Amino acid sequence: MLVVHVFVQVKTGKIDAFTTATLENARSSLAEPGIARFDVLQQADDPSAFILVEAYRSPHDAVLHKETRHYQVWRDTVADMMAVPRTSVKYSGIFPDEKEW
Amino acid sequence: MLVVHVFVQVKTGKIDAFTTATLENARSSLAEPGIARFDVLQQADDPSAFILVEAYRSPHDAVLHKETRHYQVWRDTVADMMAVPRTSVKYSGIFPDEKEW
């Protein structure tokens, strides 16, 4: 399992709009066959800090995700809501087993 | 959902031993009623960097976890395997809905 953590720092005053757009994208992403999970986390001590936890069944599924309409709409919608450019880190999911994600 | 990311940097030569102990702890932790998930992630470009992703149904469940035998065995087993003290960050899981974790 390829797990990508996407870190987003949202501008003050844009948290609600970012949340709305991101939940819409998360719901659509979860319907992609190559996506096992698409969690949205908000940092407890900094509500402007978010992580998108994207679990892909293969690296190719991560490529396919970026070709979807819902991803592109999200990317364009939130572009001006970010305080700094977003960053990401890739992980290999070693637990649970592949089929349990 | 309270989601805790625990960051661990493992000493060179201790990766296999850390993985074994951590998978044992993850399996037992997942059997706790207050734990919805207990993922183990290994950083793609740095195999000595791990994140434990612990999803608790309530803050009290995080307290109960630390009282379990399997947590305490893991804590003591891996204490000398870490290159630096581990750190953690707390998040609120805002997607998916509580029952979907």
N, CA and C atoms of all chains as a GROMACS GRO file, in nm:
protein
  606
    1MET      N    1   0.085  -0.120   0.000
    1MET     CA    2   0.000   0.000   0.000
    1MET      C    3   0.088   0.125   0.000
    2LEU      N    4   0.064   0.213  -0.095
    2LEU     CA    5   0.134   0.342  -0.099
    2LEU      C    6   0.048   0.442  -0.023
    3VAL      N    7   0.104   0.497   0.084
    3VAL     CA    8   0.030   0.596   0.164
    3VAL      C    9   0.099   0.730   0.151
    4VAL      N   10   0.024   0.830   0.108
    4VAL     CA   11   0.080   0.964   0.089
    4VAL      C   12   0.016   1.057   0.193
    5HIS      N   13   0.101   1.125   0.268
    5HIS     CA   14   0.052   1.228   0.361
    5HIS      C   15   0.074   1.364   0.295
    6VAL      N   16  -0.034   1.435   0.274
    6VAL     CA   17  -0.027   1.568   0.213
    6VAL      C   18  -0.053   1.672   0.323
    7PHE      N   19   0.045   1.760   0.344
    7PHE     CA   20   0.037   1.859   0.451
    7PHE      C   21  -0.009   1.993   0.392
    8VAL      N   22  -0.115   2.047   0.450
    8VAL     CA   23  -0.169   2.174   0.401
    8VAL      C   24  -0.183   2.271   0.517
    9GLN      N   25  -0.128   2.391   0.499
    9GLN     CA   26  -0.147   2.499   0.596
    9GLN      C   27  -0.241   2.600   0.531
   10VAL      N   28  -0.359   2.617   0.592
   10VAL     CA   29  -0.464   2.699   0.532
   10VAL      C   30  -0.459   2.842   0.587
   11LYS      N   31  -0.488   2.937   0.500
   11LYS     CA   32  -0.492   3.078   0.543
   11LYS      C   33  -0.601   3.101   0.648
   12THR      N   34  -0.575   3.193   0.737
   12THR     CA   35  -0.676   3.235   0.836
   12THR      C   36  -0.800   3.282   0.760
   13GLY      N   37  -0.916   3.237   0.804
   13GLY     CA   38  -1.040   3.279   0.739
   13GLY      C   39  -1.082   3.188   0.625
   14LYS      N   40  -0.997   3.093   0.589
   14LYS     CA   41  -1.030   3.004   0.477
   14LYS      C   42  -1.055   2.860   0.522
   15ILE      N   43  -1.054   2.838   0.654
   15ILE     CA   44  -1.065   2.701   0.704
   15ILE      C   45  -1.197   2.635   0.663
   16ASP      N   46  -1.308   2.706   0.680
   16ASP     CA   47  -1.438   2.646   0.646
   16ASP      C   48  -1.448   2.616   0.496
   17ALA      N   49  -1.404   2.709   0.413
   17ALA     CA   50  -1.411   2.688   0.268
   17ALA      C   51  -1.319   2.573   0.226
   18PHE      N   52  -1.203   2.566   0.287
   18PHE     CA   53  -1.111   2.457   0.256
   18PHE      C   54  -1.171   2.323   0.297
   19THR      N   55  -1.231   2.320   0.415
   19THR     CA   56  -1.292   2.196   0.464
   19THR      C   57  -1.402   2.148   0.370
   20THR      N   58  -1.487   2.238   0.328
   20THR     CA   59  -1.597   2.202   0.238
   20THR      C   60  -1.544   2.143   0.107
   21ALA      N   61  -1.448   2.210   0.047
   21ALA     CA   62  -1.393   2.163  -0.081
   21ALA      C   63  -1.320   2.030  -0.063
   22THR      N   64  -1.253   2.015   0.049
   22THR     CA   65  -1.172   1.896   0.072
   22THR      C   66  -1.260   1.774   0.103
   23LEU      N   67  -1.368   1.794   0.175
   23LEU     CA   68  -1.458   1.682   0.203
   23LEU      C   69  -1.524   1.634   0.074
   24GLU      N   70  -1.557   1.727  -0.013
   24GLU     CA   71  -1.616   1.691  -0.143
   24GLU      C   72  -1.517   1.604  -0.222
   25ASN      N   73  -1.392   1.647  -0.225
   25ASN     CA   74  -1.288   1.571  -0.296
   25ASN      C   75  -1.264   1.434  -0.230
   26ALA      N   76  -1.267   1.431  -0.098
   26ALA     CA   77  -1.241   1.305  -0.026
   26ALA      C   78  -1.350   1.202  -0.058
   27ARG      N   79  -1.475   1.246  -0.058
   27ARG     CA   80  -1.586   1.153  -0.087
   27ARG      C   81  -1.573   1.096  -0.228
   28SER      N   82  -1.544   1.180  -0.324
   28SER     CA   83  -1.530   1.133  -0.463
   28SER      C   84  -1.407   1.044  -0.479
   29SER      N   85  -1.298   1.080  -0.411
   29SER     CA   86  -1.174   1.002  -0.422
   29SER      C   87  -1.194   0.861  -0.368
   30LEU      N   88  -1.270   0.851  -0.261
   30LEU     CA   89  -1.291   0.721  -0.198
   30LEU      C   90  -1.368   0.626  -0.291
   31ALA      N   91  -1.436   0.681  -0.390
   31ALA     CA   92  -1.508   0.598  -0.486
   31ALA      C   93  -1.416   0.545  -0.596
   32GLU      N   94  -1.293   0.596  -0.604
   32GLU     CA   95  -1.198   0.544  -0.704
   32GLU      C   96  -1.155   0.403  -0.662
   33PRO      N   97  -1.154   0.308  -0.756
   33PRO     CA   98  -1.119   0.170  -0.718
   33PRO      C   99  -0.977   0.155  -0.664
   34GLY      N  100  -0.887   0.244  -0.703
   34GLY     CA  101  -0.748   0.233  -0.658
   34GLY      C  102  -0.719   0.302  -0.527
   35ILE      N  103  -0.822   0.362  -0.467
   35ILE     CA  104  -0.802   0.434  -0.340
   35ILE      C  105  -0.870   0.358  -0.228
   36ALA      N  106  -0.789   0.315  -0.130
   36ALA     CA  107  -0.844   0.237  -0.018
   36ALA      C  108  -0.897   0.328   0.093
   37ARG      N  109  -0.829   0.442   0.110
   37ARG     CA  110  -0.871   0.538   0.212
   37ARG      C  111  -0.836   0.678   0.166
   38PHE      N  112  -0.910   0.774   0.218
   38PHE     CA  113  -0.880   0.914   0.189
   38PHE      C  114  -0.927   0.991   0.312
   39ASP      N  115  -0.844   0.990   0.416
   39ASP     CA  116  -0.880   1.053   0.543
   39ASP      C  117  -0.842   1.201   0.543
   40VAL      N  118  -0.921   1.279   0.613
   40VAL     CA  119  -0.889   1.421   0.631
   40VAL      C  120  -0.873   1.446   0.780
   41LEU      N  121  -0.754   1.493   0.819
   41LEU     CA  122  -0.722   1.516   0.960
   41LEU      C  123  -0.692   1.664   0.982
   42GLN      N  124  -0.739   1.716   1.096
   42GLN     CA  125  -0.716   1.856   1.133
   42GLN      C  126  -0.636   1.857   1.263
   43GLN      N  127  -0.526   1.929   1.265
   43GLN     CA  128  -0.435   1.924   1.380
   43GLN      C  129  -0.503   1.982   1.504
   44ALA      N  130  -0.491   1.911   1.616
   44ALA     CA  131  -0.564   1.948   1.738
   44ALA      C  132  -0.523   2.086   1.790
   45ASP      N  133  -0.395   2.118   1.786
   45ASP     CA  134  -0.350   2.245   1.844
   45ASP      C  135  -0.327   2.353   1.738
   46ASP      N  136  -0.370   2.327   1.614
   46ASP     CA  137  -0.358   2.426   1.506
   46ASP      C  138  -0.463   2.395   1.400
   47PRO      N  139  -0.584   2.448   1.414
   47PRO     CA  140  -0.694   2.414   1.323
   47PRO      C  141  -0.670   2.454   1.178
   48SER      N  142  -0.565   2.531   1.152
   48SER     CA  143  -0.535   2.567   1.013
   48SER      C  144  -0.442   2.465   0.946
   49ALA      N  145  -0.399   2.365   1.022
   49ALA     CA  146  -0.309   2.262   0.968
   49ALA      C  147  -0.386   2.133   0.943
   50PHE      N  148  -0.379   2.085   0.821
   50PHE     CA  149  -0.450   1.963   0.780
   50PHE      C  150  -0.351   1.862   0.722
   51ILE      N  151  -0.388   1.734   0.735
   51ILE     CA  152  -0.320   1.628   0.659
   51ILE      C  153  -0.426   1.551   0.582
   52LEU      N  154  -0.401   1.530   0.454
   52LEU     CA  155  -0.480   1.436   0.375
   52LEU      C  156  -0.401   1.306   0.373
   53VAL      N  157  -0.464   1.199   0.417
   53VAL     CA  158  -0.400   1.068   0.420
   53VAL      C  159  -0.458   0.985   0.306
   54GLU      N  160  -0.380   0.965   0.202
   54GLU     CA  161  -0.429   0.902   0.080
   54GLU      C  162  -0.364   0.765   0.064
   55ALA      N  163  -0.445   0.660   0.070
   55ALA     CA  164  -0.391   0.523   0.060
   55ALA      C  165  -0.426   0.465  -0.077
   56TYR      N  166  -0.320   0.443  -0.156
   56TYR     CA  167  -0.336   0.392  -0.293
   56TYR      C  168  -0.295   0.246  -0.301
   57ARG      N  169  -0.371   0.169  -0.380
   57ARG     CA  170  -0.340   0.027  -0.394
   57ARG      C  171  -0.214   0.005  -0.479
   58SER      N  172  -0.178   0.102  -0.562
   58SER     CA  173  -0.055   0.094  -0.641
   58SER      C  174  -0.010   0.236  -0.676
   59PRO      N  175   0.118   0.253  -0.712
   59PRO     CA  176   0.164   0.386  -0.754
   59PRO      C  177   0.086   0.439  -0.874
   60HIS      N  178   0.045   0.349  -0.963
   60HIS     CA  179  -0.031   0.393  -1.080
   60HIS      C  180  -0.165   0.455  -1.039
   61ASP      N  181  -0.223   0.404  -0.932
   61ASP     CA  182  -0.351   0.460  -0.886
   61ASP      C  183  -0.335   0.604  -0.838
   62ALA      N  184  -0.215   0.638  -0.791
   62ALA     CA  185  -0.190   0.777  -0.752
   62ALA      C  186  -0.185   0.868  -0.875
   63VAL      N  187  -0.134   0.814  -0.984
   63VAL     CA  188  -0.131   0.889  -1.111
   63VAL      C  189  -0.274   0.909  -1.162
   64LEU      N  190  -0.352   0.801  -1.159
   64LEU     CA  191  -0.491   0.808  -1.207
   64LEU      C  192  -0.572   0.910  -1.126
   65HIS      N  193  -0.545   0.917  -0.996
   65HIS     CA  194  -0.619   1.011  -0.911
   65HIS      C  195  -0.604   1.155  -0.961
   66LYS      N  196  -0.483   1.189  -1.002
   66LYS     CA  197  -0.458   1.327  -1.046
   66LYS      C  198  -0.522   1.359  -1.181
   67GLU      N  199  -0.571   1.255  -1.247
   67GLU     CA  200  -0.638   1.277  -1.376
   67GLU      C  201  -0.789   1.294  -1.358
   68THR      N  202  -0.839   1.276  -1.236
   68THR     CA  203  -0.984   1.283  -1.217
   68THR      C  204  -1.031   1.428  -1.212
   69ARG      N  205  -1.155   1.444  -1.249
   69ARG     CA  206  -1.217   1.576  -1.246
   69ARG      C  207  -1.223   1.629  -1.102
   70HIS      N  208  -1.262   1.543  -1.007
   70HIS     CA  209  -1.277   1.593  -0.869
   70HIS      C  210  -1.144   1.639  -0.811
   71TYR      N  211  -1.034   1.571  -0.845
   71TYR     CA  212  -0.903   1.618  -0.796
   71TYR      C  213  -0.869   1.753  -0.856
   72GLN      N  214  -0.891   1.767  -0.985
   72GLN     CA  215  -0.854   1.893  -1.053
   72GLN      C  216  -0.939   2.010  -1.004
   73VAL      N  217  -1.067   1.984  -0.977
   73VAL     CA  218  -1.153   2.089  -0.923
   73VAL      C  219  -1.104   2.129  -0.784
   74TRP      N  220  -1.071   2.028  -0.701
   74TRP     CA  221  -1.020   2.058  -0.566
   74TRP      C  222  -0.891   2.140  -0.575
   75ARG      N  223  -0.796   2.093  -0.656
   75ARG     CA  224  -0.666   2.161  -0.671
   75ARG      C  225  -0.685   2.309  -0.707
   76ASP      N  226  -0.774   2.335  -0.802
   76ASP     CA  227  -0.794   2.474  -0.845
   76ASP      C  228  -0.871   2.555  -0.741
   77THR      N  229  -0.967   2.490  -0.674
   77THR     CA  230  -1.049   2.560  -0.575
   77THR      C  231  -0.968   2.604  -0.454
   78VAL      N  232  -0.877   2.518  -0.409
   78VAL     CA  233  -0.805   2.548  -0.284
   78VAL      C  234  -0.672   2.619  -0.307
   79ALA      N  235  -0.634   2.638  -0.433
   79ALA     CA  236  -0.502   2.694  -0.463
   79ALA      C  237  -0.475   2.824  -0.386
   80ASP      N  238  -0.574   2.911  -0.379
   80ASP     CA  239  -0.553   3.041  -0.313
   80ASP      C  240  -0.583   3.037  -0.164
   81MET      N  241  -0.618   2.919  -0.112
   81MET     CA  242  -0.651   2.909   0.032
   81MET      C  243  -0.530   2.868   0.115
   82MET      N  244  -0.423   2.830   0.049
   82MET     CA  245  -0.306   2.778   0.122
   82MET      C  246  -0.211   2.889   0.162
   83ALA      N  247  -0.166   2.885   0.287
   83ALA     CA  248  -0.074   2.987   0.338
   83ALA      C  249   0.066   2.966   0.281
   84VAL      N  250   0.100   2.840   0.255
   84VAL     CA  251   0.230   2.804   0.195
   84VAL      C  252   0.203   2.688   0.100
   85PRO      N  253   0.293   2.663   0.003
   85PRO     CA  254   0.272   2.548  -0.086
   85PRO      C  255   0.262   2.418  -0.005
   86ARG      N  256   0.173   2.330  -0.046
   86ARG     CA  257   0.158   2.204   0.028
   86ARG      C  258   0.278   2.113   0.000
   87THR      N  259   0.304   2.024   0.096
   87THR     CA  260   0.412   1.928   0.082
   87THR      C  261   0.355   1.788   0.103
   88SER      N  262   0.433   1.688   0.067
   88SER     CA  263   0.386   1.550   0.088
   88SER      C  264   0.502   1.458   0.120
   89VAL      N  265   0.469   1.349   0.187
   89VAL     CA  266   0.567   1.245   0.219
   89VAL      C  267   0.503   1.111   0.184
   90LYS      N  268   0.583   1.022   0.122
   90LYS     CA  269   0.532   0.890   0.083
   90LYS      C  270   0.576   0.783   0.182
   91TYR      N  271   0.484   0.692   0.210
   91TYR     CA  272   0.511   0.581   0.301
   91TYR      C  273   0.467   0.450   0.239
   92SER      N  274   0.527   0.343   0.288
   92SER     CA  275   0.479   0.209   0.258
   92SER      C  276   0.399   0.161   0.379
   93GLY      N  277   0.276   0.120   0.355
   93GLY     CA  278   0.194   0.070   0.464
   93GLY      C  279   0.232  -0.073   0.495
   94ILE      N  280   0.291  -0.097   0.613
   94ILE     CA  281   0.335  -0.234   0.643
   94ILE      C  282   0.241  -0.305   0.740
   95PHE      N  283   0.147  -0.232   0.797
   95PHE     CA  284   0.038  -0.292   0.875
   95PHE      C  285  -0.080  -0.198   0.864
   96PRO      N  286  -0.202  -0.247   0.846
   96PRO     CA  287  -0.239  -0.389   0.834
   96PRO      C  288  -0.203  -0.446   0.697
   97ASP      N  289  -0.241  -0.573   0.676
   97ASP     CA  290  -0.218  -0.637   0.546
   97ASP      C  291  -0.296  -0.563   0.438
   98GLU      N  292  -0.249  -0.578   0.316
   98GLU     CA  293  -0.307  -0.508   0.200
   98GLU      C  294  -0.461  -0.513   0.198
   99LYS      N  295  -0.515  -0.631   0.220
   99LYS     CA  296  -0.661  -0.648   0.204
   99LYS      C  297  -0.740  -0.581   0.316
  100GLU      N  298  -0.673  -0.542   0.423
  100GLU     CA  299  -0.743  -0.483   0.538
  100GLU      C  300  -0.755  -0.331   0.529
  101TRP      N  301  -0.693  -0.270   0.428
  101TRP     CA  302  -0.701  -0.124   0.417
  101TRP      C  303  -0.836  -0.083   0.362
  102MET      N  304  -1.310   1.141   1.619
  102MET     CA  305  -1.200   1.045   1.622
  102MET      C  306  -1.070   1.118   1.656
  103LEU      N  307  -1.001   1.070   1.757
  103LEU     CA  308  -0.869   1.124   1.792
  103LEU      C  309  -0.764   1.040   1.720
  104VAL      N  310  -0.688   1.106   1.634
  104VAL     CA  311  -0.585   1.035   1.558
  104VAL      C  312  -0.449   1.087   1.603
  105VAL      N  313  -0.364   0.995   1.647
  105VAL     CA  314  -0.231   1.033   1.695
  105VAL      C  315  -0.127   0.975   1.598
  106HIS      N  316  -0.041   1.063   1.547
  106HIS     CA  317   0.072   1.018   1.466
  106HIS      C  318   0.196   1.015   1.554
  107VAL      N  319   0.254   0.898   1.568
  107VAL     CA  320   0.375   0.882   1.648
  107VAL      C  321   0.492   0.862   1.552
  108PHE      N  322   0.590   0.951   1.562
  108PHE     CA  323   0.706   0.948   1.472
  108PHE      C  324   0.823   0.880   1.542
  109VAL      N  325   0.878   0.778   1.476
  109VAL     CA  326   0.990   0.704   1.533
  109VAL      C  327   1.105   0.698   1.432
  110GLN      N  328   1.223   0.737   1.478
  110GLN     CA  329   1.345   0.722   1.396
  110GLN      C  330   1.425   0.609   1.460
  111VAL      N  331   1.442   0.501   1.383
  111VAL     CA  332   1.503   0.379   1.436
  111VAL      C  333   1.653   0.378   1.405
  112LYS      N  334   1.731   0.326   1.499
  112LYS     CA  335   1.875   0.315   1.478
  112LYS      C  336   1.907   0.221   1.362
  113THR      N  337   2.017   0.250   1.292
  113THR     CA  338   2.065   0.161   1.187
  113THR      C  339   2.089   0.022   1.247
  114GLY      N  340   2.041  -0.079   1.178
  114GLY     CA  341   2.061  -0.215   1.226
  114GLY      C  342   1.950  -0.265   1.316
  115LYS      N  343   1.857  -0.177   1.352
  115LYS     CA  344   1.748  -0.217   1.440
  115LYS      C  345   1.612  -0.218   1.371
  116ILE      N  346   1.612  -0.197   1.240
  116ILE     CA  347   1.485  -0.184   1.168
  116ILE      C  348   1.402  -0.313   1.175
  117ASP      N  349   1.467  -0.429   1.153
  117ASP     CA  350   1.391  -0.554   1.155
  117ASP      C  351   1.336  -0.584   1.294
  118ALA      N  352   1.417  -0.564   1.396
  118ALA     CA  353   1.371  -0.590   1.533
  118ALA      C  354   1.259  -0.494   1.572
  119PHE      N  355   1.273  -0.369   1.532
  119PHE     CA  356   1.167  -0.271   1.561
  119PHE      C  357   1.038  -0.310   1.490
  120THR      N  358   1.050  -0.351   1.364
  120THR     CA  359   0.931  -0.389   1.288
  120THR      C  360   0.859  -0.507   1.354
  121THR      N  361   0.934  -0.606   1.394
  121THR     CA  362   0.874  -0.724   1.458
  121THR      C  363   0.798  -0.685   1.585
  122ALA      N  364   0.862  -0.608   1.670
  122ALA     CA  365   0.798  -0.567   1.796
  122ALA      C  366   0.677  -0.478   1.772
  123THR      N  367   0.688  -0.394   1.670
  123THR     CA  368   0.580  -0.298   1.645
  123THR      C  369   0.458  -0.365   1.582
  124LEU      N  370   0.481  -0.464   1.495
  124LEU     CA  371   0.368  -0.536   1.437
  124LEU      C  372   0.294  -0.616   1.544
  125GLU      N  373   0.368  -0.672   1.637
  125GLU     CA  374   0.307  -0.746   1.749
  125GLU      C  375   0.217  -0.652   1.829
  126ASN      N  376   0.269  -0.533   1.858
  126ASN     CA  377   0.191  -0.434   1.933
  126ASN      C  378   0.070  -0.387   1.852
  127ALA      N  379   0.088  -0.368   1.722
  127ALA     CA  380  -0.022  -0.319   1.638
  127ALA      C  381  -0.138  -0.418   1.636
  128ARG      N  382  -0.104  -0.547   1.621
  128ARG     CA  383  -0.210  -0.650   1.617
  128ARG      C  384  -0.289  -0.653   1.748
  129SER      N  385  -0.218  -0.646   1.860
  129SER     CA  386  -0.287  -0.649   1.990
  129SER      C  387  -0.367  -0.522   2.012
  130SER      N  388  -0.311  -0.410   1.969
  130SER     CA  389  -0.379  -0.282   1.989
  130SER      C  390  -0.511  -0.276   1.912
  131LEU      N  391  -0.509  -0.333   1.793
  131LEU     CA  392  -0.628  -0.330   1.709
  131LEU      C  393  -0.743  -0.410   1.772
  132ALA      N  394  -0.711  -0.497   1.865
  132ALA     CA  395  -0.814  -0.574   1.934
  132ALA      C  396  -0.877  -0.495   2.049
  133GLU      N  397  -0.818  -0.380   2.084
  133GLU     CA  398  -0.879  -0.296   2.190
  133GLU      C  399  -1.007  -0.233   2.135
  134PRO      N  400  -1.117  -0.237   2.213
  134PRO     CA  401  -1.243  -0.182   2.161
  134PRO      C  402  -1.236  -0.032   2.130
  135GLY      N  403  -1.148   0.040   2.197
  135GLY     CA  404  -1.140   0.184   2.175
  135GLY      C  405  -1.049   0.225   2.062
  136ILE      N  406  -0.989   0.128   1.995
  136ILE     CA  407  -0.897   0.159   1.886
  136ILE      C  408  -0.957   0.116   1.753
  137ALA      N  409  -0.976   0.214   1.664
  137ALA     CA  410  -1.038   0.186   1.535
  137ALA      C  411  -0.934   0.142   1.432
  138ARG      N  412  -0.814   0.197   1.444
  138ARG     CA  413  -0.706   0.162   1.353
  138ARG      C  414  -0.573   0.176   1.424
  139PHE      N  415  -0.477   0.100   1.376
  139PHE     CA  416  -0.342   0.111   1.429
  139PHE      C  417  -0.248   0.076   1.314
  140ASP      N  418  -0.226   0.173   1.226
  140ASP     CA  419  -0.145   0.149   1.105
  140ASP      C  420   0.002   0.170   1.136
  141VAL      N  421   0.085   0.096   1.066
  141VAL     CA  422   0.230   0.114   1.075
  141VAL      C  423   0.281   0.150   0.936
  142LEU      N  424   0.342   0.268   0.925
  142LEU     CA  425   0.392   0.319   0.797
  142LEU      C  426   0.543   0.335   0.803
  143GLN      N  427   0.609   0.301   0.691
  143GLN     CA  428   0.755   0.314   0.680
  143GLN      C  429   0.784   0.412   0.567
  144GLN      N  430   0.865   0.513   0.595
  144GLN     CA  431   0.887   0.621   0.497
  144GLN      C  432   0.958   0.567   0.372
  145ALA      N  433   0.909   0.602   0.255
  145ALA     CA  434   0.960   0.544   0.131
  145ALA      C  435   1.107   0.578   0.106
  146ASP      N  436   1.148   0.701   0.137
  146ASP     CA  437   1.286   0.741   0.108
  146ASP      C  438   1.377   0.735   0.231
  147ASP      N  439   1.325   0.677   0.340
  147ASP     CA  440   1.406   0.661   0.462
  147ASP      C  441   1.349   0.546   0.545
  148PRO      N  442   1.394   0.422   0.518
  148PRO     CA  443   1.337   0.304   0.584
  148PRO      C  444   1.354   0.302   0.736
  149SER      N  445   1.434   0.393   0.790
  149SER     CA  446   1.448   0.398   0.935
  149SER      C  447   1.346   0.490   1.000
  150ALA      N  448   1.262   0.553   0.918
  150ALA     CA  449   1.160   0.645   0.970
  150ALA      C  450   1.022   0.579   0.962
  151PHE      N  451   0.955   0.573   1.076
  151PHE     CA  452   0.823   0.511   1.085
  151PHE      C  453   0.722   0.609   1.144
  152ILE      N  454   0.596   0.588   1.105
  152ILE     CA  455   0.486   0.655   1.175
  152ILE      C  456   0.388   0.548   1.220
  153LEU      N  457   0.347   0.555   1.345
  153LEU     CA  458   0.235   0.476   1.394
  153LEU      C  459   0.113   0.567   1.390
  154VAL      N  460   0.009   0.522   1.320
  154VAL     CA  461  -0.113   0.601   1.308
  154VAL      C  462  -0.219   0.535   1.396
  155GLU      N  463  -0.248   0.600   1.508
  155GLU     CA  464  -0.334   0.539   1.609
  155GLU      C  465  -0.467   0.615   1.615
  156ALA      N  466  -0.576   0.547   1.580
  156ALA     CA  467  -0.708   0.612   1.578
  156ALA      C  468  -0.790   0.565   1.696
  157TYR      N  469  -0.817   0.659   1.788
  157TYR     CA  470  -0.890   0.628   1.911
  157TYR      C  471  -1.032   0.683   1.904
  158ARG      N  472  -1.125   0.604   1.955
  158ARG     CA  473  -1.265   0.647   1.954
  158ARG      C  474  -1.291   0.760   2.054
  159SER      N  475  -1.206   0.773   2.156
  159SER     CA  476  -1.218   0.883   2.252
  159SER      C  477  -1.081   0.906   2.315
  160PRO      N  478  -1.059   1.024   2.373
  160PRO     CA  479  -0.932   1.049   2.442
  160PRO      C  480  -0.906   0.949   2.555
  161HIS      N  481  -1.014   0.905   2.622
  161HIS     CA  482  -0.996   0.808   2.730
  161HIS      C  483  -0.940   0.676   2.676
  162ASP      N  484  -0.976   0.641   2.555
  162ASP     CA  485  -0.924   0.516   2.496
  162ASP      C  486  -0.773   0.524   2.475
  163ALA      N  487  -0.722   0.645   2.453
  163ALA     CA  488  -0.576   0.661   2.440
  163ALA      C  489  -0.508   0.637   2.574
  164VAL      N  490  -0.575   0.676   2.682
  164VAL     CA  491  -0.522   0.652   2.816
  164VAL      C  492  -0.522   0.502   2.846
  165LEU      N  493  -0.634   0.436   2.812
  165LEU     CA  494  -0.646   0.292   2.839
  165LEU      C  495  -0.540   0.213   2.763
  166HIS      N  496  -0.508   0.259   2.640
  166HIS     CA  497  -0.407   0.189   2.559
  166HIS      C  498  -0.274   0.182   2.632
  167LYS      N  499  -0.238   0.291   2.698
  167LYS     CA  500  -0.107   0.294   2.766
  167LYS      C  501  -0.104   0.207   2.891
  168GLU      N  502  -0.221   0.161   2.933
  168GLU     CA  503  -0.226   0.072   3.050
  168GLU      C  504  -0.220  -0.075   3.010
  169THR      N  505  -0.222  -0.103   2.880
  169THR     CA  506  -0.223  -0.244   2.838
  169THR      C  507  -0.082  -0.305   2.849
  170ARG      N  508  -0.083  -0.434   2.865
  170ARG     CA  509   0.041  -0.510   2.873
  170ARG      C  510   0.119  -0.500   2.740
  171HIS      N  511   0.047  -0.512   2.626
  171HIS     CA  512   0.118  -0.512   2.497
  171HIS      C  513   0.184  -0.377   2.470
  172TYR      N  514   0.119  -0.267   2.510
  172TYR     CA  515   0.184  -0.136   2.492
  172TYR      C  516   0.311  -0.128   2.576
  173GLN      N  517   0.300  -0.170   2.701
  173GLN     CA  518   0.415  -0.157   2.793
  173GLN      C  519   0.532  -0.246   2.749
  174VAL      N  520   0.499  -0.366   2.697
  174VAL     CA  521   0.605  -0.453   2.645
  174VAL      C  522   0.672  -0.387   2.524
  175TRP      N  523   0.591  -0.332   2.434
  175TRP     CA  524   0.646  -0.263   2.315
  175TRP      C  525   0.735  -0.146   2.357
  176ARG      N  526   0.683  -0.063   2.446
  176ARG     CA  527   0.757   0.056   2.493
  176ARG      C  528   0.895   0.017   2.546
  177ASP      N  529   0.898  -0.088   2.628
  177ASP     CA  530   1.026  -0.130   2.689
  177ASP      C  531   1.117  -0.198   2.586
  178THR      N  532   1.055  -0.275   2.495
  178THR     CA  533   1.134  -0.349   2.395
  178THR      C  534   1.205  -0.255   2.298
  179VAL      N  535   1.136  -0.149   2.256
  179VAL     CA  536   1.192  -0.063   2.150
  179VAL      C  537   1.269   0.057   2.206
  180ALA      N  538   1.269   0.072   2.338
  180ALA     CA  539   1.330   0.192   2.398
  180ALA      C  540   1.472   0.217   2.348
  181ASP      N  541   1.550   0.112   2.338
  181ASP     CA  542   1.690   0.128   2.297
  181ASP      C  543   1.710   0.122   2.146
  182MET      N  544   1.602   0.106   2.073
  182MET     CA  545   1.612   0.097   1.926
  182MET      C  546   1.596   0.232   1.858
  183MET      N  547   1.558   0.333   1.934
  183MET     CA  548   1.526   0.463   1.874
  183MET      C  549   1.650   0.552   1.869
  184ALA      N  550   1.670   0.615   1.752
  184ALA     CA  551   1.786   0.703   1.734
  184ALA      C  552   1.767   0.834   1.810
  185VAL      N  553   1.642   0.876   1.821
  185VAL     CA  554   1.606   0.998   1.896
  185VAL      C  555   1.475   0.970   1.967
  186PRO      N  556   1.442   1.047   2.071
  186PRO     CA  557   1.313   1.024   2.137
  186PRO      C  558   1.197   1.041   2.038
  187ARG      N  559   1.098   0.956   2.047
  187ARG     CA  560   0.986   0.966   1.955
  187ARG      C  561   0.900   1.088   1.989
  188THR      N  562   0.831   1.138   1.887
  188THR     CA  563   0.743   1.254   1.905
  188THR      C  564   0.604   1.217   1.854
  189SER      N  565   0.505   1.299   1.886
  189SER     CA  566   0.370   1.270   1.836
  189SER      C  567   0.294   1.399   1.810
  190VAL      N  568   0.196   1.389   1.723
  190VAL     CA  569   0.107   1.501   1.692
  190VAL      C  570  -0.036   1.448   1.694
  191LYS      N  571  -0.128   1.526   1.754
  191LYS     CA  572  -0.268   1.485   1.765
  191LYS      C  573  -0.354   1.555   1.660
  192TYR      N  574  -0.446   1.476   1.603
  192TYR     CA  575  -0.537   1.528   1.502
  192TYR      C  576  -0.681   1.490   1.536
  193SER      N  577  -0.772   1.569   1.481
  193SER     CA  578  -0.912   1.532   1.482
  193SER      C  579  -0.945   1.476   1.344
  194GLY      N  580  -0.999   1.357   1.340
  194GLY     CA  581  -1.038   1.297   1.212
  194GLY      C  582  -1.171   1.355   1.169
  195ILE      N  583  -1.171   1.434   1.059
  195ILE     CA  584  -1.296   1.497   1.017
  195ILE      C  585  -1.357   1.426   0.895
  196PHE      N  586  -1.283   1.334   0.836
  196PHE     CA  587  -1.338   1.247   0.731
  196PHE      C  588  -1.258   1.118   0.737
  197PRO      N  589  -1.317   1.000   0.726
  197PRO     CA  590  -1.461   0.979   0.710
  197PRO      C  591  -1.538   0.998   0.841
  198ASP      N  592  -1.669   0.972   0.836
  198ASP     CA  593  -1.751   0.982   0.956
  198ASP      C  594  -1.704   0.879   1.060
  199GLU      N  595  -1.735   0.911   1.185
  199GLU     CA  596  -1.690   0.828   1.298
  199GLU      C  597  -1.709   0.678   1.275
  200LYS      N  598  -1.825   0.640   1.226
  200LYS     CA  599  -1.855   0.496   1.215
  200LYS      C  600  -1.779   0.427   1.102
  201GLU      N  601  -1.716   0.506   1.015
  201GLU     CA  602  -1.645   0.449   0.900
  201GLU      C  603  -1.498   0.418   0.929
  202TRP      N  604  -1.451   0.456   1.048
  202TRP     CA  605  -1.310   0.432   1.079
  202TRP      C  606  -1.289   0.287   1.117
   0.00000   0.00000   0.00000
